[in-house]
Amino acid sequence: EPEVTQTPSHQVTQMGQEVILRCVPISNHLYFYWYRQILGQKVEFLVSFYNNEISEKSEIFDDQFSVERPDGSNFTLKIRSTKLEDSAMYFCASSVGLRPQHFGDGTRLSIL
Amino acid sequence: QKEVEQDPGPLSVPEGAIVSLNCTYSNSAFQYFMWYRQYSRKGPELLMYTYSSGNKEDGRFTAQVDKSSKYISLFIRDSQPSDSATYLCAMGDGTGTASKLTFGTGTRLQVTL
């Protein structure tokens, strides 16, 4: 069964450094999403992306965040200057239109 | 009032029991509803989804939606130890090009032998 894959599974970085989280969505999906889950809290929407542009973003997704689809298969989330509060699990998801979103297993981001 | 409310549990049941998991929501714009299962340190795994009020059954799982009461449920019959996980309800309003999901906090379920 096709799945969303995310790399790395765990990323440790120093505060203030840039980090890029990578995702390979399911191949025939056209809609892409990033969510995050701070330890012990609910899954929160960050951004959605379709047709090479952002469709919607939450108030969490400020100027420090950006997304890109650099080629036909990858979808990335960049955090320009990480803060301690960016420590969380980051999940990529993809969907076919308004069909249910399928999630990857996440990248655990630890900011030191 | 939170948009989506879900009892965090934990909920502990013996193997073979019927489990009922519930969410309430306040946003009447929500049009489609999902249940995800999340094992520790894994991503949400889609279990059920529905776009209308009523019941939808898939094996041991039944999803129920009551839009008039803004209430959704997931029933698990003949629960197994492998069902032990956190169950997340999620919902979307279907507006916009790529519609976001709003999640509940999740209910942690433990099925004991």
Interface residues (C-beta under 8 A of the other chain):
Chain A: V4 Q6 Y31 F32 Y33 Y35 Q41 K42 V43 E44 F45 S48 F49 Y50 N51 S55 E56 S58 F91 S95 L98 P100 Q101 H102 F103 G104 D105 G106 R108
Chain B: Y32 M34 Y36 R41 K42 G43 P44 E45 L46 Y49 L88 A90 G92 G94 G96 T97 A98 S99 K100 L101 T102 F103 G104 T105 G106
